Amino acid sequence: MYAFSDGKQFESEISRVIGNIVNSPVVSTVTTNPDGLRCEVKLSDGSLACRFVLTMFPGNCGIVVSHNTYVASHLRGLGIATALQPIKETIARSGGFSYIMATIIADNIIQSKILPRFGWKILWEFINQRTTNKCIMWIKPLEEV
């Protein structure tokens, strides 16, 4: 069974939201696989505007991990990452997940400001022994709204 039955239902909403921010038409593509969902938004010239991935946590089908969120450098500061947050949470709820989780590098100031605004809580802070980066693990319950 797929973690997300059909991500296509979110494409038009994502395109509308991001298109309004960049003041230009965009095309979003949402693809699913047995463990998750990938969204890419491209500008009219075909370049990548932003993307994110939601993947079921291995060993626990009640948790989804938000990762690989990216906003093109020339579009940063416009509010795209902030606009993506409620979209990710809506998609995760539609997949039946109880929690959404993410890890960030501690010096990612933008995400450190965005996540608490949407009710995320720090679960754990640690040093990644492979990279020596200080990392922060965030989590949010996905109650029905």
N, CA, C and O of each residue as an XYZ file, in Angstrom:
580
protein
N       0.829     -1.184      0.000
C       0.000      0.000      0.000
C       0.879      1.257      0.000
O       1.874      1.322      0.723
N       0.518      2.224     -0.791
C       1.261      3.467     -0.876
C       0.989      4.337      0.338
O      -0.122      4.355      0.867
N       2.020      5.063      0.777
C       1.861      6.000      1.888
C       0.906      7.131      1.489
O       0.143      7.634      2.314
N       0.962      7.518      0.219
C       0.075      8.551     -0.313
C      -0.607      7.966     -1.532
O       0.062      7.548     -2.478
N      -1.924      7.931     -1.521
C      -2.626      7.293     -2.624
C      -2.492      8.090     -3.921
O      -2.263      7.508     -4.982
N      -2.632      9.409     -3.849
C      -2.561     10.197     -5.068
C      -2.116     11.611     -4.740
O      -2.895     12.412     -4.224
N      -0.877     11.909     -5.038
C      -0.358     13.247     -4.796
C      -0.796     14.248     -5.844
O      -0.663     15.455     -5.641
N      -1.320     13.764     -6.968
C      -1.725     14.653     -8.061
C      -2.785     15.653     -7.622
O      -2.872     16.750     -8.173
N      -3.596     15.276     -6.626
C      -4.676     16.157     -6.174
C      -4.152     17.468     -5.600
O      -4.913     18.427     -5.473
N      -2.864     17.531     -5.250
C      -2.284     18.729     -4.649
C      -1.564     19.619     -5.657
O      -1.185     20.742     -5.324
N      -1.370     19.141     -6.873
C      -0.571     19.883     -7.843
C      -1.120     21.273     -8.146
O      -0.356     22.237     -8.174
N      -2.421     21.398     -8.372
C      -2.971     22.705     -8.743
C      -2.873     23.701     -7.587
O      -2.595     24.878     -7.813
N      -3.096     23.249     -6.360
C      -2.990     24.142     -5.201
C      -1.545     24.605     -5.010
O      -1.297     25.783     -4.755
N      -0.608     23.693     -5.131
C       0.805     24.058     -4.995
C       1.188     25.053     -6.087
O       1.858     26.048     -5.809
N       0.775     24.797     -7.312
C       1.079     25.712     -8.421
C       0.470     27.090     -8.180
O       1.104     28.109     -8.454
N      -0.753     27.119     -7.671
C      -1.419     28.400     -7.408
C      -0.663     29.195     -6.349
O      -0.386     30.380     -6.535
N      -0.330     28.536     -5.233
C       0.338     29.217     -4.124
C       1.715     29.738     -4.538
O       2.030     30.906     -4.313
N       2.524     28.883     -5.137
C       3.883     29.288     -5.514
C       3.840     30.279     -6.677
O       4.621     31.230     -6.706
N       2.942     30.067     -7.628
C       2.794     31.009     -8.744
C       2.448     32.408     -8.284
O       2.942     33.387     -8.842
N       1.591     32.512     -7.256
C       1.248     33.827     -6.710
C       2.461     34.488     -6.061
O       2.630     35.703     -6.157
N       3.287     33.712     -5.416
C       4.470     34.276     -4.756
C       5.479     34.788     -5.773
O       6.008     35.889     -5.620
N       5.751     34.004     -6.805
C       6.761     34.407     -7.796
C       6.162     35.271     -8.901
O       6.874     35.749     -9.785
N       4.845     35.465     -8.842
C       4.131     36.299     -9.807
C       4.365     35.838    -11.248
O       4.600     36.635    -12.156
N       4.290     34.520    -11.413
C       4.526     33.918    -12.718
C       3.921     32.516    -12.713
O       3.860     31.875    -11.664
N       3.476     32.036    -13.866
C       2.956     30.668    -13.901
C       4.048     29.653    -13.567
O       5.198     29.806    -13.978
N       3.681     28.632    -12.829
C       4.597     27.543    -12.501
C       3.878     26.223    -12.742
O       2.653     26.175    -12.851
N       4.656     25.167    -12.820
C       4.093     23.828    -12.978
C       4.617     22.974    -11.839
O       5.828     22.849    -11.652
N       3.707     22.389    -11.082
C       4.137     21.487    -10.013
C       3.863     20.053    -10.425
O       2.856     19.754    -11.067
N       4.770     19.182    -10.048
C       4.643     17.758    -10.323
C       4.792     17.018     -9.000
O       5.783     17.186     -8.289
N       3.810     16.210     -8.684
C       3.844     15.407     -7.464
C       3.863     13.947     -7.879
O       2.969     13.482     -8.586
N       4.883     13.226     -7.437
C       4.980     11.800     -7.736
C       4.992     11.026     -6.421
O       5.515     11.497     -5.411
N       4.415      9.851     -6.453
C       4.361      9.008     -5.259
C       5.083      7.693     -5.517
O       5.237      7.249     -6.655
N       5.519      7.090     -4.419
C       6.086      5.750     -4.454
C       5.584      5.049     -3.196
O       4.895      5.681     -2.396
N       5.895      3.785     -2.987
C       5.320      3.087     -1.828
C       5.635      3.744     -0.482
O       4.869      3.582      0.467
N       6.736      4.475     -0.378
C       7.126      5.045      0.909
C       6.929      6.540      1.025
O       7.131      7.092      2.107
N       6.544      7.220     -0.041
C       6.447      8.662      0.101
C       6.008      9.408     -1.132
O       5.389      8.862     -2.046
N       6.356     10.689     -1.120
C       5.885     11.620     -2.129
C       6.981     12.644     -2.391
O       7.688     13.060     -1.473
N       7.115     13.044     -3.645
C       8.089     14.070     -4.035
C       7.361     15.141     -4.825
O       6.590     14.835     -5.735
N       7.607     16.398     -4.476
C       7.000     17.516     -5.192
C       8.095     18.400     -5.751
O       9.036     18.760     -5.044
N       7.970     18.749     -7.024
C       8.869     19.705     -7.666
C       8.021     20.774     -8.329
O       7.004     20.485     -8.959
N       8.461     22.019     -8.174
C       7.780     23.145     -8.810
C       8.779     23.808     -9.746
O       9.876     24.193     -9.339
N       8.380     23.935    -11.008
C       9.268     24.527    -12.008
C       8.678     25.831    -12.540
O       7.465     25.977    -12.693
N       9.573     26.760    -12.812
C       9.189     28.032    -13.409
C       8.893     27.828    -14.888
O       9.152     26.755    -15.434
N       8.354     28.852    -15.532
C       7.980     28.717    -16.947
C       9.178     28.429    -17.854
O       9.008     27.882    -18.943
N      10.394     28.792    -17.414
C      11.582     28.483    -18.215
C      12.103     27.067    -17.962
O      13.117     26.668    -18.533
N      11.412     26.309    -17.109
C      11.787     24.929    -16.818
C      12.741     24.771    -15.653
O      13.039     23.645    -15.256
N      13.227     25.868    -15.094
C      14.150     25.773    -13.967
C      13.386     25.455    -12.679
O      12.206     25.776    -12.534
N      14.088     24.825    -11.766
C      13.482     24.407    -10.501
C      13.286     25.608     -9.585
O      14.235     26.336     -9.293
N      12.053     25.812     -9.135
C      11.742     26.878     -8.175
C      11.902     26.346     -6.757
O      12.529     26.985     -5.913
N      11.327     25.164     -6.497
C      11.415     24.568     -5.164
C      11.032     23.097     -5.245
O      10.507     22.619     -6.251
N      11.314     22.395     -4.148
C      10.936     20.976     -4.061
C      10.879     20.585     -2.598
O      11.424     21.267     -1.729
N      10.213     19.480     -2.346
C      10.250     18.839     -1.037
C       9.898     17.373     -1.199
O       9.296     16.964     -2.192
N      10.288     16.589     -0.198
C      10.005     15.158     -0.190
C       9.398     14.812      1.170
O       9.851     15.306      2.203
N       8.391     13.978      1.161
C       7.804     13.416      2.375
C       7.948     11.903      2.293
O       7.504     11.291      1.323
N       8.564     11.296      3.301
C       8.824      9.863      3.286
C       8.365      9.238      4.597
O       8.616      9.775      5.676
N       7.693      8.104      4.491
C       7.273      7.376      5.682
C       8.501      6.954      6.474
O       9.464      6.437      5.907
N       8.470      7.174      7.783
C       9.584      6.807      8.651
C       9.736      5.292      8.648
O       8.762      4.584      8.904
N      10.927      4.774      8.366
C      11.111      3.317      8.343
C      10.748      2.692      9.698
O      11.233      3.129     10.741
N       9.916      1.698      9.668
C       9.540      0.982     10.881
C       8.371      1.572     11.639
O       7.921      0.991     12.627
N       7.853      2.749     11.185
C       6.695      3.331     11.864
C       5.848      4.083     10.847
O       6.190      5.197     10.450
N       4.759      3.485     10.430
C       3.915      4.066      9.388
C       3.078      5.244      9.874
O       2.297      5.798      9.100
N       3.222      5.641     11.143
C       2.480      6.786     11.663
C       3.255      8.092     11.591
O       2.709      9.155     11.884
N       4.529      8.019     11.201
C       5.376      9.205     11.140
C       5.831      9.423      9.699
O       6.244      8.484      9.019
N       5.750     10.667      9.246
C       6.273     11.031      7.939
C       7.425     12.008      8.158
O       7.356     12.883      9.021
N       8.474     11.848      7.375
C       9.650     12.701      7.479
C       9.645     13.684      6.310
O       9.580     13.284      5.148
N       9.715     14.960      6.629
C       9.845     16.011      5.621
C      11.333     16.251      5.413
O      12.060     16.530      6.367
N      11.786     16.145      4.176
C      13.212     16.326      3.905
C      13.435     16.813      2.481
O      12.511     16.878      1.670
N      14.686     17.154      2.203
C      15.093     17.654      0.880
C      14.284     18.871      0.429
O      14.044     19.056     -0.765
N      13.866     19.697      1.387
C      13.191     20.936      1.012
C      14.235     21.890      0.444
O      15.298     22.099      1.029
N      13.909     22.459     -0.702
C      14.851     23.334     -1.405
C      14.078     24.463     -2.062
O      13.010     24.247     -2.634
N      14.629     25.677     -1.977
C      14.109     26.825     -2.716
C      15.287     27.401     -3.506
O      16.360     27.630     -2.949
N      15.082     27.631     -4.799
C      16.151     28.176     -5.653
C      16.687     29.465     -5.042
O      15.928     30.279     -4.516
N      17.994     29.639     -5.117
C      18.643     30.764     -4.433
C      18.063     32.120     -4.834
O      17.939     33.003     -3.985
N      17.708     32.305     -6.097
C      17.188     33.609     -6.528
C      15.746     33.847     -6.077
O      15.216     34.945     -6.251
N      15.107     32.822     -5.496
C      13.730     32.959     -5.011
C      13.649     32.958     -3.478
O      12.560     33.065     -2.914
N      14.776     32.839     -2.824
C      14.781     32.817     -1.363
C      14.407     34.188     -0.814
O      14.712     35.223     -1.406
N      13.740     34.165      0.328
C      13.319     35.411      0.966
C      11.944     35.889      0.537
O      11.467     36.916      1.019
N      11.303     35.157     -0.361
C       9.972     35.542     -0.835
C       8.838     34.892     -0.034
O       7.673     35.256     -0.196
N       9.177     33.938      0.820
C       8.155     33.261      1.610
C       7.744     31.904      1.067
O       6.741     31.342      1.506
N       8.501     31.372      0.122
C       8.142     30.076     -0.464
C       8.217     28.965      0.576
O       7.289     28.163      0.678
N       9.297     28.895      1.350
C       9.426     27.836      2.362
C       8.301     27.935      3.393
O       7.788     26.916      3.856
N       7.923     29.151      3.748
C       6.813     29.346      4.683
C       5.502     28.870      4.064
O       4.702     28.216      4.733
N       5.279     29.190      2.797
C       4.048     28.775      2.111
C       3.971     27.262      1.936
O       2.878     26.696      1.923
N       5.121     26.604      1.801
C       5.125     25.147      1.622
C       4.740     24.408      2.906
O       4.219     23.294      2.849
N       4.993     25.021      4.053
C       4.787     24.326      5.321
C       3.361     23.811      5.507
O       3.186     22.617      5.750
N       2.329     24.662      5.402
C       0.975     24.122      5.568
C       0.583     23.121      4.477
O      -0.233     22.229      4.711
N       1.164     23.271      3.294
C       0.890     22.322      2.217
C       1.440     20.948      2.591
O       0.755     19.937      2.437
N       2.677     20.914      3.081
C       3.273     19.641      3.506
C       2.430     18.983      4.590
O       2.193     17.775      4.555
N       1.982     19.776      5.546
C       1.199     19.228      6.651
C      -0.155     18.702      6.171
O      -0.620     17.665      6.646
N      -0.782     19.403      5.242
C      -2.056     18.937      4.675
C      -1.865     17.613      3.944
O      -2.669     16.692      4.089
N      -0.800     17.527      3.161
C      -0.512     16.290      2.431
C      -0.265     15.154      3.424
O      -0.769     14.047      3.242
N       0.510     15.430      4.470
C       0.806     14.396      5.470
C      -0.473     13.924      6.168
O      -0.663     12.727      6.382
N      -1.346     14.869      6.519
C      -2.630     14.478      7.138
C      -3.441     13.598      6.181
O      -4.052     12.614      6.597
N      -3.438     13.963      4.901
C      -4.211     13.186      3.926
C      -3.678     11.768      3.793
O      -4.410     10.856      3.409
N      -2.398     11.587      4.112
C      -1.791     10.254      4.075
C      -2.056      9.459      5.336
O      -1.640      8.305      5.440
N      -2.747     10.063      6.305
C      -3.102      9.359      7.536
C      -2.006      9.338      8.589
O      -2.063      8.544      9.528
N      -1.013     10.200      8.443
C       0.094     10.215      9.404
C      -0.302     10.922     10.698
O      -1.107     11.854     10.685
N       0.267     10.472     11.809
C       0.007     11.069     13.119
C       1.010     12.163     13.457
O       0.684     13.103     14.182
N       2.231     12.046     12.935
C       3.294     13.012     13.217
C       4.074     13.318     11.951
O       4.194     12.481     11.056
N       4.603     14.540     11.893
C       5.537     14.924     10.837
C       6.842     15.303     11.533
O       6.831     15.974     12.565
N       7.957     14.871     10.966
C       9.259     15.056     11.583
C      10.232     15.616     10.544
O      10.092     15.367      9.347
N      11.210     16.368     11.018
C      12.257     16.882     10.139
C      13.523     17.085     10.951
O      13.467     17.312     12.160
N      14.658     17.002     10.287
C      15.919     17.383     10.923
C      16.519     18.510     10.104
O      16.406     18.533      8.878
N      17.154     19.440     10.793
C      17.830     20.531     10.106
C      19.207     20.715     10.736
O      19.443     20.322     11.879
N      20.095     21.312      9.980
C      21.383     21.719     10.533
C      21.100     22.966     11.364
O      20.355     23.846     10.932
N      21.687     23.044     12.545
C      21.369     24.113     13.502
C      21.554     25.511     12.929
O      20.862     26.436     13.354
N      22.465     25.693     11.980
C      22.665     27.041     11.446
C      21.695     27.399     10.317
O      21.853     28.435      9.670
N      20.695     26.550     10.077
C      19.641     26.867      9.105
C      18.638     27.787      9.802
O      17.599     27.344     10.292
N      18.971     29.057      9.834
C      18.184     30.051     10.564
C      16.752     30.147     10.030
O      15.808     30.290     10.808
N      16.591     30.069      8.725
C      15.263     30.213      8.121
C      14.315     29.138      8.644
O      13.243     29.453      9.160
N      14.709     27.860      8.510
C      13.834     26.781      8.994
C      13.648     26.846     10.510
O      12.586     26.492     11.022
N      14.682     27.300     11.231
C      14.570     27.426     12.684
C      13.529     28.458     13.084
O      13.000     28.412     14.195
N      13.232     29.389     12.187
C      12.181     30.385     12.454
C      10.815     29.914     11.954
O       9.789     30.186     12.578
N      10.812     29.208     10.827
C       9.543     28.782     10.220
C       8.857     27.691     11.048
O       7.666     27.799     11.343
N       9.587     26.657     11.420
C       8.968     25.503     12.077
C       8.213     25.860     13.358
O       7.073     25.418     13.509
N       8.775     26.630     14.285
C       8.012     26.934     15.495
C       6.754     27.770     15.221
O       5.783     27.684     15.973
N       6.761     28.571     14.160
C       5.566     29.352     13.810
C       4.388     28.449     13.454
O       3.231     28.856     13.558
N       4.690     27.227     13.034
C       3.647     26.278     12.655
C       3.434     25.199     13.714
O       2.819     24.170     13.439
N       3.939     25.431     14.916
C       3.668     24.520     16.025
C       4.619     23.350     16.171
O       4.355     22.439     16.955
N       5.718     23.353     15.435
C       6.702     22.290     15.571
C       7.478     22.487     16.869
O       7.675     23.616     17.317
N       7.916     21.383     17.468
C       8.697     21.401     18.705
C      10.023     20.674     18.480
O      10.107     19.719     17.707
N      11.054     21.152     19.174
C      12.347     20.468     19.118
C      12.242     19.179     19.922
O      11.843     19.186     21.087
N      12.601     18.095     19.291
C      12.585     16.792     19.939
C      13.963     16.452     20.493
O      14.087     15.886     21.579
N      15.010     16.810     19.721
C      16.350     16.397     20.104
C      17.365     17.266     19.366
O      17.135     17.669     18.226
N      18.474     17.547     20.016
C      19.610     18.202     19.377
C      20.806     17.279     19.516
O      21.002     16.656     20.559
N      21.605     17.193     18.459
C      22.742     16.275     18.508
C      23.809     16.699     17.513
O      23.554     17.496     16.610
N      24.992     16.165     17.688
C      26.084     16.368     16.735
C      26.111     15.152     15.815
O      26.224     14.016     16.275
N      26.008     15.402     14.521
C      26.106     14.332     13.534
C      27.581     13.912     13.478
O      28.435     14.682     13.037
N      27.866     12.710     13.919
C      29.245     12.241     13.976
C      29.875     12.062     12.607
O      31.099     12.028     12.483
N      29.049     11.948     11.581
C      29.589     11.782     10.232
C      30.005     13.099      9.609
O      30.921     13.141      8.788
N      29.319     14.201     10.008
C      29.614     15.508      9.396
C      30.110     16.534     10.400
O      30.628     17.578     10.002
N      29.966     16.266     11.679
C      30.235     17.179     12.807
C      29.284     18.371     12.843
O      29.515     19.323     13.589
N      28.219     18.328     12.047
C      27.213     19.387     12.101
C      26.342     19.219     13.339
O      26.009     18.099     13.727
N      25.974     20.345     13.957
C      24.971     20.298     15.013
C      23.621     20.219     14.310
O      23.314     21.040     13.445
N      22.823     19.236     14.683
C      21.532     19.005     14.051
C      20.411     19.145     15.075
O      20.606     18.925     16.271
N      19.244     19.515     14.581
C      18.064     19.631     15.428
C      16.965     18.777     14.806
O      16.668     18.903     13.618
N      16.368     17.911     15.612
C      15.251     17.087     15.173
C      13.964     17.757     15.658
O      13.796     18.012     16.851
N      13.065     18.035     14.725
C      11.799     18.694     15.013
C      10.653     17.713     14.776
O      10.764     16.807     13.950
N       9.560     17.899     15.500
C       8.390     17.036     15.322
C       7.118     17.835     15.575
O       7.115     18.804     16.334
N       6.049     17.415     14.931
C       4.739     18.050     15.128
C       3.655     16.999     15.037
O       3.628     16.208     14.094
N       2.739     16.983     16.034
C       1.584     16.088     15.899
C       0.634     16.639     14.821
O       0.471     17.851     14.676
N       0.029     15.741     14.091
C      -0.884     16.136     13.022
C      -2.318     15.819     13.421
O      -2.955     14.940     12.841
N      -2.811     16.531     14.403
C      -4.204     16.338     14.814
C      -5.108     16.661     13.633
O      -4.740     17.406     12.725
N      -6.274     16.091     13.675
C      -7.275     16.429     12.650
C      -7.674     17.883     12.832
O      -7.857     18.352     13.955
N      -7.809     18.593     11.714
C      -8.204     19.992     11.784
C      -9.566     20.191     11.175
O     -10.070     21.313     11.142
